[in-house]
Amino acid sequence: EAYGLQGEVIDRTWLSPSRCRAREIRTWLDETVLKIESFVALDDDSFDMVEIADRLVKTSCLTGLLDEHIERAVEILRRPI
């Protein structure tokens, strides 16, 4: 809200050695009946996010979510998919 955006977190992925989370996200977007205008992935690991690298904000498990991550996420969310 402080950045002029409205929205909500509606789902998340689960880390699993046998699953690619980027593919899981793309599949979810393709199959949902919801009208998704934009999305961003916030993650401290990018090993399986190559397919959505343009929507990924890589954070750090040491520092957590920083203002710079939020600013980048807002930039991404302002771009429609």
N, C-alpha and C positions, 0 to 999 in steps of 0.2 A: 504494500500500500504506500509506503514511503517513497517508492519509485514510480508511482502512478500506474501500477498494474493491478488488475483484479484477476483472481483465479484461485485454483486450489490444487493441491496434490491429490490425484485420484487413483494412483497405483504406484507400485514399485517392483523392482526385479529382485530375484533371490539368487545369490551367488551359488552356482553349482558347477562342479568340474565338467559335467557333461553338457552344459548349455552355454550358448553364446548370448550374452545379455543384449547386445546390439540387435541380434536377430530376434530375440524375444520382444524387444521394444518395437521393431518394425512389424512383426506379426501382430502384436497387440494393436498397433495403429491401423493396420489393414483390416482387422476383424472387428474393431469396436463399432458400435452403433452411435457412439457419442461424436459430436462434431468437435474435433480437435483442431484448433487454429494454429497452435504452436506448441513446442515442447523443448525442454532442456534436460540433459542428463548431468547430474552432479555426482561425481565419483572420485575417489582417491586412487583408483586403479584404472588404467585404460587398456589393459592387455586384450580385452575382447570387445572394445568399443570402436574399432576402426571404421565400421560401416556407418557410424553416426558421429564421426569425429567433428563434423561441423556443428553439432549440437551438444558437444561435451564440454563441460567446465571441469577441469581436473583440479581437485582440491588436494589437501595433504592430511594424512592421518595424524600428523604431528601438530598441525596448527588449526585444523578444522576449517570451517567456512569463514572466509575473510571478506572484507568489503570489496576487494578487487574481483573476487569470484562472483559476488552478487552483481556487480556492475556488468561483468561479462555475461552472466545469465540473463540479465534484463535486456542486453543487446540482442541476444539470441531469441528471447521470447517475443521481441518486437518484430521478428522476421517470421512471416507465415511459412508453413511447411508446404 
